[in-house]
Amino acid sequence: MLRLYRGKLHLIPLQLRKGDIEDVHEGVDLIRKFSSQTKCSKEIQSAIQQRINEFPAKIKEMKQKSQCYVPVGVAGLLQADPSLVSSAVRVFTSEIQLI
């Protein structure tokens, strides 16, 4: 189980678990009690931070533009509620046909 705690990534090793961790609270309690044993190494923390730091610059290069034609009603709905665009794209590009 991976978790963030105080800005650091923690991995709960099998030897600290007593079977499956049933809920988030149980995992957080283990990390709080054994934070020195669960905190990932400096190398892992550094690698993750480097990846995070890359993203502001990579956003422009990773952007994609596509054009599609949709019925006027759908266009109006997407214009009124832009949060639906990602779901619409997923449906339009899905190999599963909705009937």
Secondary structure as the mmCIF struct_conf table of DSSP 4:
data_model
#
loop_
_struct_conf.conf_type_id
_struct_conf.id
_struct_conf.beg_label_comp_id
_struct_conf.beg_label_asym_id
_struct_conf.beg_label_seq_id
_struct_conf.end_label_comp_id
_struct_conf.end_label_asym_id
_struct_conf.end_label_seq_id
STRN STRN1 LEU A 2 TYR A 5
TURN_TY1_P TURN_TY1_P1 ARG A 6 GLY A 7
STRN STRN2 LYS A 8 LEU A 11
HELX_RH_3T_P HELX_RH_3T_P1 LEU A 14 LEU A 16
BEND BEND1 LYS A 18 GLY A 19
BEND BEND2 ASP A 23 ASP A 23
HELX_RH_AL_P HELX_RH_AL_P1 VAL A 24 LYS A 33
TURN_TY1_P TURN_TY1_P2 PHE A 34 PHE A 34
HELX_RH_AL_P HELX_RH_AL_P2 SER A 35 THR A 38
STRN STRN3 LYS A 39 LYS A 39
HELX_LH_PP_P HELX_LH_PP_P1 CYS A 40 SER A 41
HELX_RH_AL_P HELX_RH_AL_P3 LYS A 42 MET A 62
HELX_RH_AL_P HELX_RH_AL_P4 VAL A 72 ALA A 80
HELX_RH_3T_P HELX_RH_3T_P2 PRO A 82 LEU A 84
HELX_RH_AL_P HELX_RH_AL_P5 VAL A 85 THR A 93
BEND BEND3 GLU A 95 ILE A 96
HELX_LH_PP_P HELX_LH_PP_P2 GLN A 97 LEU A 98
#
